Amino acid sequence: MLTTLAVLMGLTGITPAAQAGGSEVDVTLVLAVDTSRSMDFEEIGIQREGYVEALKHKEFIDAVKGGLTGRIAISYFEWAGYVVQDSVIDWQVIETEGDAIAFADKLEARPIATQRRTSISTAIAQGASMIVSSPFQSRRQVIDVSGDGPNNSGDPVTPARDKAVEAGMIINGLAIMLRPSDAPNGLDKYYADCVIGGPGAFVLPVRKIEDFAVAVRRKLVLEISDLSQPAMVQKIAGAEAGTDCLIGEKQWRDIFDR
C-alpha cells in the first residue's frame, strides 16, 4: 500500500478507486489513532477501550442504520512517527450490530504498544491512500485523526491536509488534552488551524480520561450522520494568522540545538 506524502501530493485530479466501482456506502471512514510515547500505557489502553466501546454502542449502530444506504466502510491504523504496519485493520462494511462488534473485537485483540515521535502528516497520507485504494463508493470520505501533540516528524502537516482536502476528503480531529501539550494556544486550536479540513470539518477536545469513550462515540456519530456540530466543536474555514503549524518541528529541533 502506498503511504508516503509523495503519493498524497499526486492525489489531486485522480479519481479514487472507490468511484470507479465497488459497493455503495454512506461513508468511508479511516480511524488514525496516535500511539506515540507522549501517552503512557494506561492512557493508550483507555483510548483503545474508548474506540471499542464506541463501535459497540447502540448510538453508533443506530447512526449507521440511519444513513441512506444503512452501511458504512471503516478501517483503522495506529501511528506515531510512522505508521505501525501491523496495526492496520483493513476495510470492513458495517451494516449490522454483528458487523460492528466483529470490527471492535479485531481492534480489542491488538497488543498495546507505543512508538517514538509524532507525524500527523504521515497519518493523513496513510489515511488518504487507504481511501483512494478502497473498493467503495461513498458520499463522504473521512480521515479521523486522534492525537495528543503537534506534528514533529516527517513532512509538514498542512500540505498533507491540503492535498487530501483538494482530493475531496474530510479530516476531523480528536485532540487528546489530558496533559499540557507543546501547542502554546492549546492542541484543539492547533488541530483546528493546522490539521482538520474539508466541508464541516471539526475537532473535538478531550480533557478528562473519563470523557474519552463518550467523546469518541460522539465523534463517530457526527461523522457518520453528517450532523451539525455542537458548540464545543471547533470548525475551520482556513488557518488563522498567528497559528504556527511548524511549532512541533521547531521545538524538536531546539532540543537538539541546545
C-alpha positions in Angstrom: 0.0 0.0 0.0 1.2 3.5 -0.8 1.8 5.5 2.3 4.2 8.4 1.5 3.4 12.0 1.3 4.8 12.0 -2.2 1.9 9.8 -3.2 -0.6 12.0 -1.4 0.8 15.0 -3.3 -0.4 13.4 -6.5 -4.0 12.8 -5.4 -5.5 16.0 -6.8 -7.3 15.3 -10.0 -7.2 11.5 -9.6 -10.5 9.6 -9.4 -10.4 7.4 -6.3 -10.8 3.7 -6.9 -14.0 3.8 -4.8 -15.6 6.0 -7.5 -14.7 3.6 -10.3 -16.9 0.7 -8.9 -17.4 -1.4 -5.9 -20.0 -1.3 -3.1 -22.0 1.8 -2.2 -21.8 3.0 1.4 -22.7 6.2 3.1 -19.2 7.0 4.4 -15.7 5.6 4.0 -14.1 6.2 7.4 -10.4 5.7 8.4 -9.6 5.8 12.1 -6.0 7.0 12.5 -5.0 6.6 16.2 -2.0 8.1 17.9 0.2 5.7 19.9 3.2 7.9 20.5 5.2 7.7 23.7 3.9 11.0 25.0 1.0 8.9 26.2 1.6 6.1 28.7 0.2 2.6 28.5 -2.7 3.5 30.8 -3.8 6.3 28.5 -3.4 4.3 25.3 -5.4 1.5 26.9 -8.2 3.9 27.8 -8.0 5.3 24.3 -8.3 1.7 22.9 -11.2 0.9 25.2 -12.9 4.2 24.1 -12.9 3.1 20.5 -14.0 -0.4 21.2 -16.9 0.8 23.4 -18.0 3.4 20.8 -18.0 0.9 18.0 -20.2 -1.5 20.0 -22.6 1.2 21.3 -26.2 1.3 20.2 -25.9 5.0 19.3 -23.1 4.3 16.8 -25.0 1.4 15.3 -28.2 3.4 15.0 -26.3 6.2 13.2 -25.0 3.6 10.7 -28.5 2.3 10.1 -29.9 5.8 9.7 -27.9 6.6 6.6 -29.2 6.5 3.0 -27.7 3.0 2.4 -27.6 2.0 6.1 -23.9 0.9 5.6 -20.5 2.4 6.1 -17.0 1.1 5.4 -14.4 1.5 8.1 -10.7 0.9 8.6 -8.1 1.5 11.3 -4.4 2.0 11.9 -2.1 3.3 14.6 0.7 5.9 14.1 3.4 7.8 15.8 6.5 9.0 13.9 5.5 6.4 11.3 2.5 4.1 10.5 2.6 0.9 12.6 2.1 -1.5 9.7 0.8 -4.5 11.7 -1.8 -2.2 13.3 -3.7 -1.8 10.0 -7.2 -3.3 10.1 -8.4 -3.3 6.5 -11.8 -2.1 5.2 -14.9 -3.8 6.6 -18.5 -2.9 5.9 -20.6 -2.1 9.0 -24.3 -2.8 8.4 -25.4 -4.7 11.5 -24.6 -4.8 15.2 -22.7 -8.0 14.5 -20.5 -6.3 11.9 -19.7 -3.5 14.4 -18.9 -6.0 17.2 -16.6 -8.0 14.8 -14.6 -4.9 13.9 -14.4 -3.8 17.5 -13.2 -7.3 18.5 -10.3 -7.1 16.0 -9.3 -3.8 17.5 -9.6 -5.1 21.1 -7.3 -8.0 20.3 -4.4 -5.8 19.2 -1.5 -5.6 21.6 -0.9 -2.2 23.1 2.5 -0.6 22.2 4.0 2.9 21.9 6.4 4.4 19.3 8.6 7.5 19.0 7.7 10.9 17.6 4.5 12.4 16.1 3.9 12.6 12.4 0.4 13.7 11.7 1.3 14.3 8.0 2.2 10.6 7.7 -1.1 9.6 9.3 -3.0 11.8 6.8 -1.1 10.4 3.9 -1.8 6.8 5.0 -5.5 7.6 5.5 -5.7 9.2 2.1 -4.0 6.3 0.3 -6.3 3.8 2.0 -9.4 5.8 0.9 -8.0 6.1 -2.7 -7.4 2.3 -2.9 -10.7 1.3 -1.2 -13.3 -0.5 -3.3 -16.2 1.6 -2.1 -18.4 4.4 -3.4 -19.4 6.9 -0.8 -20.9 10.4 -0.4 -18.2 11.3 2.2 -14.7 10.2 2.7 -13.4 10.9 6.2 -9.9 10.6 7.8 -10.4 10.7 11.6 -7.2 11.6 13.3 -6.7 11.4 17.1 -3.6 12.7 18.7 -2.0 14.4 21.8 0.6 16.7 20.2 1.6 18.7 17.2 3.4 17.3 14.2 7.2 17.0 14.9 8.4 14.4 12.4 8.2 13.7 8.7 6.8 16.3 6.3 4.9 19.4 7.4 1.2 18.7 8.2 -0.5 21.5 6.3 0.5 20.4 2.7 -0.7 16.8 3.6 -4.0 18.2 4.8 -4.5 20.5 1.9 -3.9 17.7 -0.7 -6.3 15.4 1.0 -8.9 18.1 1.1 -8.3 19.0 -2.5 -9.0 15.4 -3.4 -12.4 15.6 -1.7 -11.7 14.2 1.7 -12.7 15.4 5.1 -10.2 15.4 8.0 -11.6 15.5 11.5 -9.7 15.5 14.8 -9.8 14.3 18.3 -7.4 16.4 20.4 -6.3 14.5 23.4 -5.6 17.1 26.0 -5.1 15.1 29.2 -1.8 16.7 29.8 -0.3 20.1 28.7 0.8 19.9 25.1 3.5 21.5 23.0 0.9 23.7 21.3 1.1 27.1 23.0 -2.5 28.1 22.4 -3.9 24.6 23.0 -3.9 21.4 21.0 -7.5 21.9 19.9 -6.6 25.2 18.3 -3.6 23.7 16.6 -5.8 20.9 15.2 -8.4 23.4 14.2 -6.0 25.6 12.3 -3.4 23.1 11.0 -4.9 19.6 10.8 -8.6 19.4 10.0 -10.2 20.4 6.8 -13.0 19.8 4.3 -16.7 20.6 4.4 -17.9 20.6 8.0 -14.6 19.5 9.5 -14.3 19.6 13.2 -12.0 18.9 16.2 -13.4 17.6 19.5 -11.2 18.1 22.6 -10.8 15.5 25.3 -9.6 16.9 28.6 -10.5 14.1 31.1 -9.8 10.4 30.8 -13.4 9.6 31.9 -14.7 11.6 29.0 -12.8 9.7 26.3 -15.4 7.0 25.4 -18.2 9.5 25.2 -16.1 11.8 23.0 -15.1 9.0 20.6 -18.7 7.9 20.3 -19.9 11.5 19.7 -17.3 12.0 17.1 -18.2 8.8 15.2 -21.9 9.6 15.2 -21.2 13.1 13.9 -19.0 11.7 11.1 -21.5 9.0 10.1 -24.7 11.1 10.4 -23.2 14.3 9.0 -25.0 16.2 11.7 -24.5 19.8 12.7 -21.6 20.0 15.2 -22.3 21.2 18.8 -20.9 24.5 20.1 -17.9 22.8 21.8 -16.7 21.5 18.4 -14.3 23.9 16.6 -14.7 24.2 12.8 -12.3 25.9 10.4 -12.6 28.0 7.2 -8.8 28.1 6.9 -5.7 28.5 9.1 -5.7 31.6 11.2 -2.9 34.1 11.1 -0.6 33.6 14.1 -1.0 29.8 14.4 2.4 28.3 13.9 1.8 24.9 12.2 5.5 24.1 12.4 5.7 24.6 16.2 6.3 20.9 16.8 9.1 20.7 14.4 10.7 23.8 15.8 10.5 22.5 19.4 12.0 19.2 18.4 14.9 21.0 16.6 15.5 23.2 19.6 16.0 20.1 21.8 18.9 19.0 19.6 20.4 22.5 19.1 21.0 23.0 22.8 
